[in-house]
């Protein structure tokens, strides 16, 4: 079932490099409405919980360390066909393979420091949004 909401997280590299405003501008310029927004820092425990689906993968420890290394911006976005459209907007995980003008092509440095997370399914978008935001934090 297609929904009109997705979840994103601007990663520590995007925050450290000062890209928050530019990335949020790109998101809203593409027609997404921000319905929840939070600037926070993940502990290793919280990052581990969020990425638990990858706990058996070889990169899990590095991912948790990286995602807890600095602040992030979490957001729930709304638009028709939100998940698919947002995945197109952010581009390929590897910024060298991302289409021109995508967020990762413009602002990511590497596969690991790829600036932004985007939900890969409607189900994950709902789960990830619920992980970060209560119903009282959504507008």
C-alpha positions as a LaTeX table, in Angstrom:
\begin{tabular}{lrrr}
\hline
Residue & $x$ (\AA) & $y$ (\AA) & $z$ (\AA) \\
\hline
Unk1 & 0.00 & 0.00 & 0.00 \\
Unk2 & 1.40 & 3.37 & $-1.04$ \\
Unk3 & 1.39 & 6.14 & 1.56 \\
Unk4 & 1.99 & 9.83 & 1.51 \\
Unk5 & 4.66 & 9.92 & 4.24 \\
Unk6 & 8.28 & 8.96 & 4.47 \\
Unk7 & 11.09 & 9.32 & 6.98 \\
Unk8 & 14.49 & 10.91 & 6.52 \\
Unk9 & 17.51 & 11.57 & 8.64 \\
Unk10 & 20.25 & 14.05 & 7.78 \\
Unk11 & 23.39 & 12.27 & 8.89 \\
Unk12 & 26.33 & 13.56 & 10.97 \\
Unk13 & 28.43 & 14.38 & 7.88 \\
Unk14 & 25.68 & 16.61 & 6.45 \\
Unk15 & 25.35 & 18.43 & 9.78 \\
Unk16 & 29.11 & 18.81 & 10.22 \\
Unk17 & 29.52 & 20.18 & 6.69 \\
Unk18 & 26.77 & 22.77 & 7.17 \\
Unk19 & 24.32 & 21.34 & 4.63 \\
Unk20 & 21.16 & 21.27 & 6.77 \\
Unk21 & 19.58 & 24.36 & 5.24 \\
Unk22 & 20.50 & 23.44 & 1.66 \\
Unk23 & 19.19 & 19.88 & 2.04 \\
Unk24 & 15.94 & 20.96 & 3.69 \\
Unk25 & 15.51 & 23.56 & 0.94 \\
Unk26 & 16.00 & 20.87 & $-1.71$ \\
Unk27 & 13.43 & 18.66 & 0.06 \\
Unk28 & 10.77 & 21.36 & 0.33 \\
Unk29 & 11.58 & 22.59 & $-3.18$ \\
Unk30 & 10.71 & 19.10 & $-4.44$ \\
Unk31 & 7.22 & 19.46 & $-2.98$ \\
Unk32 & 7.64 & 17.66 & 0.33 \\
Unk33 & 5.95 & 19.08 & 3.40 \\
Unk34 & 7.82 & 18.66 & 6.69 \\
Unk35 & 5.32 & 17.29 & 9.23 \\
Unk36 & 7.83 & 16.51 & 12.01 \\
Unk37 & 11.41 & 17.72 & 12.56 \\
Unk38 & 13.93 & 17.03 & 15.29 \\
Unk39 & 17.59 & 17.99 & 15.82 \\
Unk40 & 19.20 & 15.49 & 18.17 \\
Unk41 & 22.20 & 13.28 & 18.83 \\
Unk42 & 21.87 & 9.51 & 18.92 \\
Unk43 & 23.59 & 7.50 & 21.63 \\
Unk44 & 25.25 & 4.27 & 20.51 \\
Unk45 & 22.35 & 2.39 & 22.14 \\
Unk46 & 19.68 & 4.35 & 20.26 \\
Unk47 & 21.59 & 4.14 & 16.96 \\
Unk48 & 21.94 & 0.40 & 17.55 \\
Unk49 & 18.20 & 0.06 & 18.10 \\
Unk50 & 17.37 & 2.05 & 14.98 \\
Unk51 & 19.72 & $-0.02$ & 12.81 \\
Unk52 & 18.97 & $-3.36$ & 14.53 \\
Unk53 & 17.82 & $-4.77$ & 11.18 \\
Unk54 & 21.50 & $-4.66$ & 10.15 \\
Unk55 & 22.89 & $-6.14$ & 13.38 \\
Unk56 & 24.23 & $-9.27$ & 11.65 \\
Unk57 & 25.88 & $-7.34$ & 8.81 \\
Unk58 & 29.65 & $-6.69$ & 8.89 \\
Unk59 & 29.22 & $-2.90$ & 8.74 \\
Unk60 & 26.81 & $-2.67$ & 11.71 \\
Unk61 & 29.39 & $-1.58$ & 14.32 \\
Unk62 & 30.84 & 1.10 & 12.06 \\
Unk63 & 27.35 & 2.32 & 11.18 \\
Unk64 & 26.34 & 2.64 & 14.84 \\
Unk65 & 29.59 & 4.45 & 15.67 \\
Unk66 & 29.17 & 6.82 & 12.75 \\
Unk67 & 25.51 & 7.59 & 13.41 \\
Unk68 & 26.27 & 8.36 & 17.06 \\
Unk69 & 29.33 & 10.50 & 16.22 \\
Unk70 & 27.43 & 13.79 & 15.93 \\
Unk71 & 24.01 & 15.37 & 15.72 \\
Unk72 & 21.40 & 14.36 & 13.15 \\
Unk73 & 18.16 & 15.89 & 11.89 \\
Unk74 & 15.21 & 13.50 & 11.74 \\
Unk75 & 12.06 & 14.34 & 9.80 \\
Unk76 & 8.79 & 12.94 & 8.58 \\
Unk77 & 7.92 & 14.20 & 5.11 \\
Unk78 & 4.58 & 14.25 & 3.34 \\
Unk79 & 3.85 & 14.16 & $-0.40$ \\
Unk80 & 1.97 & 11.91 & $-2.80$ \\
Unk81 & 4.11 & 8.81 & $-3.48$ \\
Unk82 & 6.48 & 9.99 & $-0.74$ \\
Unk83 & 8.79 & 6.97 & $-0.36$ \\
Unk84 & 9.48 & 6.47 & $-4.05$ \\
Unk85 & 9.78 & 10.18 & $-4.84$ \\
Unk86 & 12.13 & 10.77 & $-1.91$ \\
Unk87 & 14.37 & 7.85 & $-2.93$ \\
Unk88 & 14.68 & 9.47 & $-6.37$ \\
Unk89 & 15.47 & 12.84 & $-4.80$ \\
Unk90 & 18.27 & 11.51 & $-2.59$ \\
Unk91 & 19.92 & 9.39 & $-5.29$ \\
Unk92 & 22.08 & 6.27 & $-5.11$ \\
Unk93 & 23.82 & 5.33 & $-1.87$ \\
Unk94 & 27.17 & 5.81 & $-3.60$ \\
Unk95 & 27.32 & 9.53 & $-4.45$ \\
Unk96 & 29.62 & 8.76 & $-7.39$ \\
Unk97 & 26.72 & 6.79 & $-8.92$ \\
Unk98 & 23.96 & 9.24 & $-7.91$ \\
Unk99 & 22.15 & 11.15 & $-10.64$ \\
Unk100 & 23.10 & 14.81 & $-11.10$ \\
Unk101 & 21.18 & 17.15 & $-8.84$ \\
Unk102 & 20.27 & 14.51 & $-6.26$ \\
Unk103 & 20.99 & 15.20 & $-2.60$ \\
Unk104 & 23.71 & 12.58 & $-2.37$ \\
Unk105 & 25.39 & 13.69 & $-5.59$ \\
Unk106 & 25.46 & 17.27 & $-4.29$ \\
Unk107 & 26.21 & 16.77 & $-0.58$ \\
Unk108 & 27.57 & 13.28 & 0.14 \\
Unk109 & 31.27 & 12.42 & 0.33 \\
Unk110 & 31.21 & 8.61 & 0.20 \\
Unk111 & 29.05 & 5.51 & 0.49 \\
Unk112 & 29.46 & 5.69 & 4.27 \\
Unk113 & 29.15 & 9.47 & 4.64 \\
Unk114 & 26.20 & 9.75 & 2.28 \\
Unk115 & 24.47 & 12.76 & 3.87 \\
Unk116 & 20.94 & 11.42 & 4.22 \\
Unk117 & 18.85 & 8.38 & 5.05 \\
Unk118 & 15.58 & 7.71 & 3.25 \\
Unk119 & 13.08 & 4.99 & 4.06 \\
Unk120 & 13.03 & 2.17 & 1.51 \\
Unk121 & 9.38 & 1.14 & 1.94 \\
Unk122 & 6.08 & 2.44 & 3.27 \\
Unk123 & 6.30 & $-0.01$ & 6.17 \\
Unk124 & 9.80 & 1.13 & 7.13 \\
Unk125 & 8.79 & 4.78 & 6.75 \\
Unk126 & 6.04 & 4.28 & 9.32 \\
Unk127 & 8.29 & 2.30 & 11.67 \\
Unk128 & 11.16 & 4.77 & 11.42 \\
Unk129 & 8.89 & 7.78 & 11.89 \\
Unk130 & 7.36 & 6.13 & 14.95 \\
Unk131 & 10.85 & 5.44 & 16.33 \\
Unk132 & 11.64 & 9.16 & 16.46 \\
Unk133 & 8.31 & 10.97 & 16.82 \\
Unk134 & 5.24 & 10.72 & 19.01 \\
Unk135 & 1.84 & 11.57 & 17.55 \\
Unk136 & 2.02 & 14.91 & 19.39 \\
Unk137 & 5.15 & 15.90 & 17.45 \\
Unk138 & 3.54 & 15.62 & 14.01 \\
Unk139 & 1.70 & 18.40 & 12.25 \\
\hline
\end{tabular}
